[in-house]
Amino acid sequence: MQTIKYAPRGVCSRSMEIDVEDGTILAVRVLGGCSGNLQGLSSLLKGMSVEDAIARMEGIRCGMKPTSCPDQLAQALKSAR
């Protein structure tokens, strides 16, 4: 199992950890940010392939920001390829 530790940029979240095994997301933990939204996102990502998660989340924006927590999760996953 691999744990990806990532410091997101441009969002409210302060840190992200993603457990991955054989290309599948096992767990996602996010410190800071919108708790309910991130708990829901974490639950939805469990069991999803890394490639599917990147494809679905990359490029999502939060309001006028050029990024979002989902986009930053995609960047975290991409950084560990």
Backbone atoms as SQL, in Angstrom:
CREATE TABLE atoms (id INTEGER PRIMARY KEY, chain TEXT, resi INTEGER, resn TEXT, atom TEXT, x REAL, y REAL, z REAL);
INSERT INTO atoms VALUES
  (1, 'A', 1, 'MET', 'N', 0.843, -1.185, 0.000),
  (2, 'A', 1, 'MET', 'CA', 0.000, 0.000, 0.000),
  (3, 'A', 1, 'MET', 'C', 0.884, 1.242, 0.000),
  (4, 'A', 2, 'GLN', 'N', 0.444, 2.243, -0.723),
  (5, 'A', 2, 'GLN', 'CA', 1.141, 3.526, -0.814),
  (6, 'A', 2, 'GLN', 'C', 0.256, 4.597, -0.198),
  (7, 'A', 3, 'THR', 'N', 0.834, 5.462, 0.635),
  (8, 'A', 3, 'THR', 'CA', 0.113, 6.620, 1.162),
  (9, 'A', 3, 'THR', 'C', 0.695, 7.870, 0.520),
  (10, 'A', 4, 'ILE', 'N', -0.164, 8.585, -0.197),
  (11, 'A', 4, 'ILE', 'CA', 0.228, 9.834, -0.848),
  (12, 'A', 4, 'ILE', 'C', -0.060, 10.962, 0.128),
  (13, 'A', 5, 'LYS', 'N', 0.959, 11.736, 0.467),
  (14, 'A', 5, 'LYS', 'CA', 0.792, 12.908, 1.335),
  (15, 'A', 5, 'LYS', 'C', 0.980, 14.131, 0.459),
  (16, 'A', 6, 'TYR', 'N', 0.016, 15.054, 0.547),
  (17, 'A', 6, 'TYR', 'CA', 0.019, 16.195, -0.375),
  (18, 'A', 6, 'TYR', 'C', -0.398, 17.456, 0.364),
  (19, 'A', 7, 'ALA', 'N', 0.311, 18.544, 0.103),
  (20, 'A', 7, 'ALA', 'CA', -0.031, 19.859, 0.642),
  (21, 'A', 7, 'ALA', 'C', -0.748, 20.637, -0.460),
  (22, 'A', 8, 'PRO', 'N', -2.077, 20.740, -0.386),
  (23, 'A', 8, 'PRO', 'CA', -2.828, 21.422, -1.447),
  (24, 'A', 8, 'PRO', 'C', -2.522, 22.914, -1.507),
  (25, 'A', 9, 'ARG', 'N', -2.694, 23.476, -2.696),
  (26, 'A', 9, 'ARG', 'CA', -2.440, 24.904, -2.912),
  (27, 'A', 9, 'ARG', 'C', -3.701, 25.568, -3.468),
  (28, 'A', 10, 'GLY', 'N', -4.002, 26.751, -2.935),
  (29, 'A', 10, 'GLY', 'CA', -5.106, 27.541, -3.466),
  (30, 'A', 10, 'GLY', 'C', -6.485, 27.149, -2.961),
  (31, 'A', 11, 'VAL', 'N', -6.547, 26.312, -1.913),
  (32, 'A', 11, 'VAL', 'CA', -7.830, 25.882, -1.351),
  (33, 'A', 11, 'VAL', 'C', -7.782, 25.990, 0.175),
  (34, 'A', 12, 'CYS', 'N', -8.906, 25.766, 0.812),
  (35, 'A', 12, 'CYS', 'CA', -8.996, 25.858, 2.273),
  (36, 'A', 12, 'CYS', 'C', -8.338, 24.675, 2.984),
  (37, 'A', 13, 'SER', 'N', -8.303, 23.527, 2.346),
  (38, 'A', 13, 'SER', 'CA', -7.709, 22.331, 2.950),
  (39, 'A', 13, 'SER', 'C', -6.220, 22.554, 3.193),
  (40, 'A', 14, 'ARG', 'N', -5.718, 21.962, 4.297),
  (41, 'A', 14, 'ARG', 'CA', -4.316, 22.140, 4.654),
  (42, 'A', 14, 'ARG', 'C', -3.455, 20.929, 4.317),
  (43, 'A', 15, 'SER', 'N', -4.034, 19.754, 4.314),
  (44, 'A', 15, 'SER', 'CA', -3.272, 18.561, 3.951),
  (45, 'A', 15, 'SER', 'C', -4.212, 17.458, 3.469),
  (46, 'A', 16, 'MET', 'N', -3.654, 16.583, 2.628),
  (47, 'A', 16, 'MET', 'CA', -4.421, 15.470, 2.080),
  (48, 'A', 16, 'MET', 'C', -3.564, 14.218, 2.150),
  (49, 'A', 17, 'GLU', 'N', -4.187, 13.104, 2.515),
  (50, 'A', 17, 'GLU', 'CA', -3.526, 11.804, 2.493),
  (51, 'A', 17, 'GLU', 'C', -4.441, 10.825, 1.777),
  (52, 'A', 18, 'ILE', 'N', -3.873, 10.099, 0.846),
  (53, 'A', 18, 'ILE', 'CA', -4.657, 9.146, 0.054),
  (54, 'A', 18, 'ILE', 'C', -3.944, 7.801, 0.093),
  (55, 'A', 19, 'ASP', 'N', -4.645, 6.766, 0.538),
  (56, 'A', 19, 'ASP', 'CA', -4.103, 5.408, 0.539),
  (57, 'A', 19, 'ASP', 'C', -4.502, 4.733, -0.765),
  (58, 'A', 20, 'VAL', 'N', -3.502, 4.205, -1.476),
  (59, 'A', 20, 'VAL', 'CA', -3.723, 3.568, -2.774),
  (60, 'A', 20, 'VAL', 'C', -3.047, 2.198, -2.782),
  (61, 'A', 21, 'GLU', 'N', -3.735, 1.226, -3.352),
  (62, 'A', 21, 'GLU', 'CA', -3.141, -0.100, -3.530),
  (63, 'A', 21, 'GLU', 'C', -3.557, -0.654, -4.881),
  (64, 'A', 22, 'ASP', 'N', -2.580, -1.071, -5.663),
  (65, 'A', 22, 'ASP', 'CA', -2.836, -1.647, -6.988),
  (66, 'A', 22, 'ASP', 'C', -3.733, -0.764, -7.851),
  (67, 'A', 23, 'GLY', 'N', -3.506, 0.558, -7.790),
  (68, 'A', 23, 'GLY', 'CA', -4.254, 1.480, -8.633),
  (69, 'A', 23, 'GLY', 'C', -5.659, 1.805, -8.152),
  (70, 'A', 24, 'THR', 'N', -6.006, 1.362, -6.926),
  (71, 'A', 24, 'THR', 'CA', -7.336, 1.608, -6.369),
  (72, 'A', 24, 'THR', 'C', -7.220, 2.431, -5.091),
  (73, 'A', 25, 'ILE', 'N', -8.090, 3.420, -4.943),
  (74, 'A', 25, 'ILE', 'CA', -8.103, 4.264, -3.749),
  (75, 'A', 25, 'ILE', 'C', -8.773, 3.503, -2.614),
  (76, 'A', 26, 'LEU', 'N', -8.050, 3.396, -1.489),
  (77, 'A', 26, 'LEU', 'CA', -8.582, 2.707, -0.311),
  (78, 'A', 26, 'LEU', 'C', -9.193, 3.682, 0.692),
  (79, 'A', 27, 'ALA', 'N', -8.564, 4.852, 0.856),
  (80, 'A', 27, 'ALA', 'CA', -9.040, 5.833, 1.831),
  (81, 'A', 27, 'ALA', 'C', -8.502, 7.211, 1.473),
  (82, 'A', 28, 'VAL', 'N', -9.260, 8.238, 1.862),
  (83, 'A', 28, 'VAL', 'CA', -8.861, 9.628, 1.656),
  (84, 'A', 28, 'VAL', 'C', -9.100, 10.380, 2.960),
  (85, 'A', 29, 'ARG', 'N', -8.072, 11.117, 3.411),
  (86, 'A', 29, 'ARG', 'CA', -8.192, 11.943, 4.608),
  (87, 'A', 29, 'ARG', 'C', -7.773, 13.371, 4.255),
  (88, 'A', 30, 'VAL', 'N', -8.612, 14.339, 4.618),
  (89, 'A', 30, 'VAL', 'CA', -8.330, 15.741, 4.312),
  (90, 'A', 30, 'VAL', 'C', -8.459, 16.543, 5.601),
  (91, 'A', 31, 'LEU', 'N', -7.457, 17.365, 5.873),
  (92, 'A', 31, 'LEU', 'CA', -7.476, 18.235, 7.043),
  (93, 'A', 31, 'LEU', 'C', -7.836, 19.637, 6.579),
  (94, 'A', 32, 'GLY', 'N', -8.884, 20.208, 7.160),
  (95, 'A', 32, 'GLY', 'CA', -9.344, 21.530, 6.773),
  (96, 'A', 32, 'GLY', 'C', -10.344, 21.433, 5.628),
  (97, 'A', 33, 'GLY', 'N', -10.828, 22.555, 5.190),
  (98, 'A', 33, 'GLY', 'CA', -11.796, 22.565, 4.094),
  (99, 'A', 33, 'GLY', 'C', -13.216, 22.375, 4.589),
  (100, 'A', 34, 'CYS', 'N', -14.121, 22.142, 3.682),
  (101, 'A', 34, 'CYS', 'CA', -15.544, 21.965, 3.984),
  (102, 'A', 34, 'CYS', 'C', -15.782, 20.515, 4.415),
  (103, 'A', 35, 'SER', 'N', -15.905, 20.297, 5.683),
  (104, 'A', 35, 'SER', 'CA', -15.928, 18.952, 6.258),
  (105, 'A', 35, 'SER', 'C', -16.939, 18.016, 5.609),
  (106, 'A', 36, 'GLY', 'N', -18.187, 18.431, 5.516),
  (107, 'A', 36, 'GLY', 'CA', -19.222, 17.557, 4.960),
  (108, 'A', 36, 'GLY', 'C', -18.953, 17.185, 3.519),
  (109, 'A', 37, 'ASN', 'N', -18.576, 18.174, 2.714),
  (110, 'A', 37, 'ASN', 'CA', -18.286, 17.910, 1.299),
  (111, 'A', 37, 'ASN', 'C', -17.106, 16.955, 1.150),
  (112, 'A', 38, 'LEU', 'N', -16.070, 17.167, 1.949),
  (113, 'A', 38, 'LEU', 'CA', -14.882, 16.331, 1.820),
  (114, 'A', 38, 'LEU', 'C', -15.114, 14.928, 2.370),
  (115, 'A', 39, 'GLN', 'N', -15.953, 14.793, 3.389),
  (116, 'A', 39, 'GLN', 'CA', -16.301, 13.453, 3.873),
  (117, 'A', 39, 'GLN', 'C', -17.063, 12.693, 2.786),
  (118, 'A', 40, 'GLY', 'N', -17.986, 13.378, 2.131),
  (119, 'A', 40, 'GLY', 'CA', -18.737, 12.752, 1.045),
  (120, 'A', 40, 'GLY', 'C', -17.833, 12.372, -0.106),
  (121, 'A', 41, 'LEU', 'N', -16.943, 13.275, -0.489),
  (122, 'A', 41, 'LEU', 'CA', -16.010, 13.006, -1.573),
  (123, 'A', 41, 'LEU', 'C', -15.112, 11.819, -1.224),
  (124, 'A', 42, 'SER', 'N', -14.618, 11.798, 0.003),
  (125, 'A', 42, 'SER', 'CA', -13.766, 10.696, 0.448),
  (126, 'A', 42, 'SER', 'C', -14.497, 9.365, 0.365),
  (127, 'A', 43, 'SER', 'N', -15.750, 9.360, 0.768),
  (128, 'A', 43, 'SER', 'CA', -16.545, 8.135, 0.723),
  (129, 'A', 43, 'SER', 'C', -16.773, 7.681, -0.721),
  (130, 'A', 44, 'LEU', 'N', -17.044, 8.613, -1.608),
  (131, 'A', 44, 'LEU', 'CA', -17.284, 8.270, -3.011),
  (132, 'A', 44, 'LEU', 'C', -16.029, 7.745, -3.711),
  (133, 'A', 45, 'LEU', 'N', -14.860, 8.219, -3.278),
  (134, 'A', 45, 'LEU', 'CA', -13.614, 7.811, -3.926),
  (135, 'A', 45, 'LEU', 'C', -13.151, 6.420, -3.523),
  (136, 'A', 46, 'LYS', 'N', -13.582, 5.927, -2.367),
  (137, 'A', 46, 'LYS', 'CA', -13.158, 4.591, -1.907),
  (138, 'A', 46, 'LYS', 'C', -13.553, 3.547, -2.935),
  (139, 'A', 47, 'GLY', 'N', -12.565, 2.753, -3.353),
  (140, 'A', 47, 'GLY', 'CA', -12.808, 1.698, -4.325),
  (141, 'A', 47, 'GLY', 'C', -12.692, 2.139, -5.773),
  (142, 'A', 48, 'MET', 'N', -12.533, 3.436, -6.012),
  (143, 'A', 48, 'MET', 'CA', -12.417, 3.955, -7.378),
  (144, 'A', 48, 'MET', 'C', -10.968, 3.835, -7.847),
  (145, 'A', 49, 'SER', 'N', -10.789, 3.615, -9.132),
  (146, 'A', 49, 'SER', 'CA', -9.429, 3.568, -9.665),
  (147, 'A', 49, 'SER', 'C', -8.835, 4.975, -9.661),
  (148, 'A', 50, 'VAL', 'N', -7.533, 5.035, -9.522),
  (149, 'A', 50, 'VAL', 'CA', -6.826, 6.315, -9.530),
  (150, 'A', 50, 'VAL', 'C', -7.092, 7.046, -10.838),
  (151, 'A', 51, 'GLU', 'N', -7.037, 6.339, -11.951),
  (152, 'A', 51, 'GLU', 'CA', -7.230, 6.980, -13.254),
  (153, 'A', 51, 'GLU', 'C', -8.640, 7.557, -13.409),
  (154, 'A', 52, 'ASP', 'N', -9.652, 6.828, -12.948),
  (155, 'A', 52, 'ASP', 'CA', -11.028, 7.344, -13.006),
  (156, 'A', 52, 'ASP', 'C', -11.185, 8.573, -12.129),
  (157, 'A', 53, 'ALA', 'N', -10.595, 8.540, -10.937),
  (158, 'A', 53, 'ALA', 'CA', -10.697, 9.674, -10.016),
  (159, 'A', 53, 'ALA', 'C', -10.064, 10.918, -10.621),
  (160, 'A', 54, 'ILE', 'N', -8.897, 10.765, -11.220),
  (161, 'A', 54, 'ILE', 'CA', -8.233, 11.912, -11.863),
  (162, 'A', 54, 'ILE', 'C', -9.109, 12.459, -12.979),
  (163, 'A', 55, 'ALA', 'N', -9.617, 11.585, -13.814),
  (164, 'A', 55, 'ALA', 'CA', -10.446, 12.013, -14.954),
  (165, 'A', 55, 'ALA', 'C', -11.694, 12.758, -14.497),
  (166, 'A', 56, 'ARG', 'N', -12.273, 12.346, -13.384),
  (167, 'A', 56, 'ARG', 'CA', -13.510, 12.970, -12.915),
  (168, 'A', 56, 'ARG', 'C', -13.288, 14.278, -12.159),
  (169, 'A', 57, 'MET', 'N', -12.146, 14.420, -11.481),
  (170, 'A', 57, 'MET', 'CA', -11.942, 15.573, -10.595),
  (171, 'A', 57, 'MET', 'C', -11.046, 16.668, -11.161),
  (172, 'A', 58, 'GLU', 'N', -10.128, 16.310, -12.047),
  (173, 'A', 58, 'GLU', 'CA', -9.174, 17.299, -12.539),
  (174, 'A', 58, 'GLU', 'C', -9.893, 18.432, -13.273),
  (175, 'A', 59, 'GLY', 'N', -9.520, 19.660, -12.932),
  (176, 'A', 59, 'GLY', 'CA', -10.074, 20.831, -13.602),
  (177, 'A', 59, 'GLY', 'C', -11.306, 21.425, -12.933),
  (178, 'A', 60, 'ILE', 'N', -11.837, 20.783, -11.889),
  (179, 'A', 60, 'ILE', 'CA', -12.988, 21.344, -11.180),
  (180, 'A', 60, 'ILE', 'C', -12.535, 22.601, -10.447),
  (181, 'A', 61, 'ARG', 'N', -13.330, 23.639, -10.558),
  (182, 'A', 61, 'ARG', 'CA', -13.014, 24.911, -9.914),
  (183, 'A', 61, 'ARG', 'C', -13.955, 25.162, -8.743),
  (184, 'A', 62, 'CYS', 'N', -13.510, 25.979, -7.796),
  (185, 'A', 62, 'CYS', 'CA', -14.326, 26.387, -6.653),
  (186, 'A', 62, 'CYS', 'C', -14.573, 27.885, -6.790),
  (187, 'A', 63, 'GLY', 'N', -15.794, 28.240, -7.206),
  (188, 'A', 63, 'GLY', 'CA', -16.111, 29.657, -7.414),
  (189, 'A', 63, 'GLY', 'C', -15.175, 30.262, -8.443),
  (190, 'A', 64, 'MET', 'N', -14.554, 31.362, -8.080),
  (191, 'A', 64, 'MET', 'CA', -13.641, 32.056, -8.981),
  (192, 'A', 64, 'MET', 'C', -12.203, 31.540, -8.874),
  (193, 'A', 65, 'LYS', 'N', -11.948, 30.611, -7.963),
  (194, 'A', 65, 'LYS', 'CA', -10.602, 30.058, -7.810),
  (195, 'A', 65, 'LYS', 'C', -10.269, 29.180, -9.017),
  (196, 'A', 66, 'PRO', 'N', -9.005, 29.121, -9.391),
  (197, 'A', 66, 'PRO', 'CA', -8.620, 28.285, -10.527),
  (198, 'A', 66, 'PRO', 'C', -8.530, 26.793, -10.187),
  (199, 'A', 67, 'THR', 'N', -8.790, 26.449, -8.932),
  (200, 'A', 67, 'THR', 'CA', -8.696, 25.066, -8.475),
  (201, 'A', 67, 'THR', 'C', -9.775, 24.800, -7.436),
  (202, 'A', 68, 'SER', 'N', -9.792, 23.595, -6.892),
  (203, 'A', 68, 'SER', 'CA', -10.743, 23.199, -5.854),
  (204, 'A', 68, 'SER', 'C', -10.136, 22.029, -5.093),
  (205, 'A', 69, 'CYS', 'N', -10.784, 21.606, -4.015),
  (206, 'A', 69, 'CYS', 'CA', -10.294, 20.426, -3.294),
  (207, 'A', 69, 'CYS', 'C', -10.317, 19.178, -4.184),
  (208, 'A', 70, 'PRO', 'N', -11.385, 18.934, -4.959),
  (209, 'A', 70, 'PRO', 'CA', -11.335, 17.784, -5.859),
  (210, 'A', 70, 'PRO', 'C', -10.180, 17.883, -6.868),
  (211, 'A', 71, 'ASP', 'N', -9.952, 19.062, -7.437),
  (212, 'A', 71, 'ASP', 'CA', -8.853, 19.243, -8.374),
  (213, 'A', 71, 'ASP', 'C', -7.519, 18.987, -7.684),
  (214, 'A', 72, 'GLN', 'N', -7.374, 19.449, -6.459),
  (215, 'A', 72, 'GLN', 'CA', -6.127, 19.226, -5.713),
  (216, 'A', 72, 'GLN', 'C', -5.937, 17.746, -5.392),
  (217, 'A', 73, 'LEU', 'N', -7.018, 17.020, -5.119),
  (218, 'A', 73, 'LEU', 'CA', -6.910, 15.560, -4.925),
  (219, 'A', 73, 'LEU', 'C', -6.419, 14.907, -6.215),
  (220, 'A', 74, 'ALA', 'N', -6.918, 15.372, -7.360),
  (221, 'A', 74, 'ALA', 'CA', -6.463, 14.843, -8.642),
  (222, 'A', 74, 'ALA', 'C', -4.977, 15.138, -8.835),
  (223, 'A', 75, 'GLN', 'N', -4.539, 16.326, -8.468),
  (224, 'A', 75, 'GLN', 'CA', -3.124, 16.680, -8.584),
  (225, 'A', 75, 'GLN', 'C', -2.282, 15.803, -7.679),
  (226, 'A', 76, 'ALA', 'N', -2.779, 15.516, -6.477),
  (227, 'A', 76, 'ALA', 'CA', -2.062, 14.623, -5.550),
  (228, 'A', 76, 'ALA', 'C', -1.890, 13.244, -6.167),
  (229, 'A', 77, 'LEU', 'N', -2.959, 12.729, -6.752),
  (230, 'A', 77, 'LEU', 'CA', -2.901, 11.408, -7.386),
  (231, 'A', 77, 'LEU', 'C', -1.937, 11.418, -8.573),
  (232, 'A', 78, 'LYS', 'N', -1.967, 12.476, -9.361),
  (233, 'A', 78, 'LYS', 'CA', -1.070, 12.579, -10.514),
  (234, 'A', 78, 'LYS', 'C', 0.387, 12.649, -10.083),
  (235, 'A', 79, 'SER', 'N', 0.654, 13.313, -8.961),
  (236, 'A', 79, 'SER', 'CA', 2.032, 13.463, -8.496),
  (237, 'A', 79, 'SER', 'C', 2.650, 12.134, -8.082),
  (238, 'A', 80, 'ALA', 'N', 1.826, 11.158, -7.773),
  (239, 'A', 80, 'ALA', 'CA', 2.321, 9.861, -7.303),
  (240, 'A', 80, 'ALA', 'C', 2.415, 8.821, -8.414),
  (241, 'A', 81, 'ARG', 'N', 2.092, 9.178, -9.627),
  (242, 'A', 81, 'ARG', 'CA', 2.156, 8.222, -10.747),
  (243, 'A', 81, 'ARG', 'C', 3.569, 7.749, -10.973);
